[in-house]
Structure formats: C-alpha cells, structure tokens
C-alpha cells in the first residue's frame, strides 16, 4: 500500500470589499487559488463571487465548497480535513480579509497542526493590521479585543476598563462593532473616555472611500464625525 502525502491547507486572503484585486493581492495568491478546486469558506456566496472575479479556470459549479463559520461545531471540524488527509490541497477563505484572524479558520488551523497538515498563509489585506499601521498609535504593543458588548451599560464599563488597560501598559486597544451599531459605539467612546486619550477611526480600509483618522477625544468632540453607519470600521484607542 502506498503512503498518501497529506495535502496543504492554504489560507487565502480575499479583498475587504469591492476594491481592485491587483491593488491588494499578489499574483501568487491568484495563481494558487486557480490550482485548487476544493475550498473551505465562511460564506459560499462571497467565495463564489471572489473566484469568479479572479477568473478561476474551472467552472464554479464544479468547485467543492465546504462551510466553516461561527455556527460550525467542534465536532464538525475533523470532517473538513478529510480531503487534505486524502492528499488534496485545499484553500480556506474568510468572508473578507485574512482567514484565521478574528475568524473561525483559527480552529481549523489548530486541528490541522495536530494532524501534521501544513498550513500555508498567503499575503493579503488584514483590516486589523492595516489600521494599526496607519493609526500612528503604539504598533509595538497592541491587543485586538474583537466585538464590544452591545448593551449600553456593559459597553460603557468595558470602555472604561479598556482605557485603563491602555494607559497602564501604554498599549493600543483595538475593537470592532456590528456595522449598524458603529455610530452608537463612537458616541459612547466620546462620552466615556478622557479628553487626552487618542482614538483612531478606520473605516472601509483599502476601498476607494477609505477613512483613517486619529485625534484626541477632545478634538473628536469638536469635529464633524464621520458617518460609519453600516460601514466596516475598526476603533483603536491609546490612553
């Protein structure tokens, strides 16, 4: 019986929106994606659109898509590796940006390492890292906190805690909110945080209407605030 070489799990970055592929993805990413016919994806509709945009040589209807999202249970993860264990290379795609960062792909990567499957990250846009790069805040020490609580009282208490953590450790705190609640979060930040605390608002990163601005809280209060409603945004705070 011949031993089967394990396949490689490629983490394939995708665009953060309807930006130009050539502006944000190296040719190698497109080339590797063209060679694959099995993908593990967060959103099949988005993945199909991406493969169409990059002109995948195989008809989309012949490509195999398996779903990995926030609803995927830990029990379902091993089955997603079956094709790799059988020797096939597979691509993993987030709905936007780099898979594995604030994304369910991290769990699959952990399991792949346990199975001695090689995980290959490809270069592409990450809204988290791009916002840190452009913010002017501390890029030596930062923490990504994910989503802020939606309930107002709890959210305000967490913002106070985040600001205290930032000041104590001189650490940039990065967090996000569901796009339709962005404006409420911004208002709570401005009403809760110290006037000297710095806040960067990064919205629609890498798109034509990209907005990345850093000001102290007291200066934001004197400014015309950006319209963040239903726009993917990241907030970075340094006390």
Buried (B, 14 or more C-beta within 10 A) or exposed (E): EEEEEBBBBBBBBBBBBEBEBEEBBEEEBBEBBBEBBBBBBBBBEBBBBBBEBBEBEEEEEEBEBBBBBEEBEEEEBEEBBEBBBEEBBBBBBBBBBBBBBBBBBEBBBEBBEEEEBEBBBBEBBBBBBBBBEBBBBBEEEBEBBEEBBEEEEEBBEBBEEBBEBBBEEEBBBBBBBEBEBBBBBBEBBBEBBEEEBBBBBBBBBBBEEBBBBBBBBEEBEEEEEBEBEEBBBBBBBBB
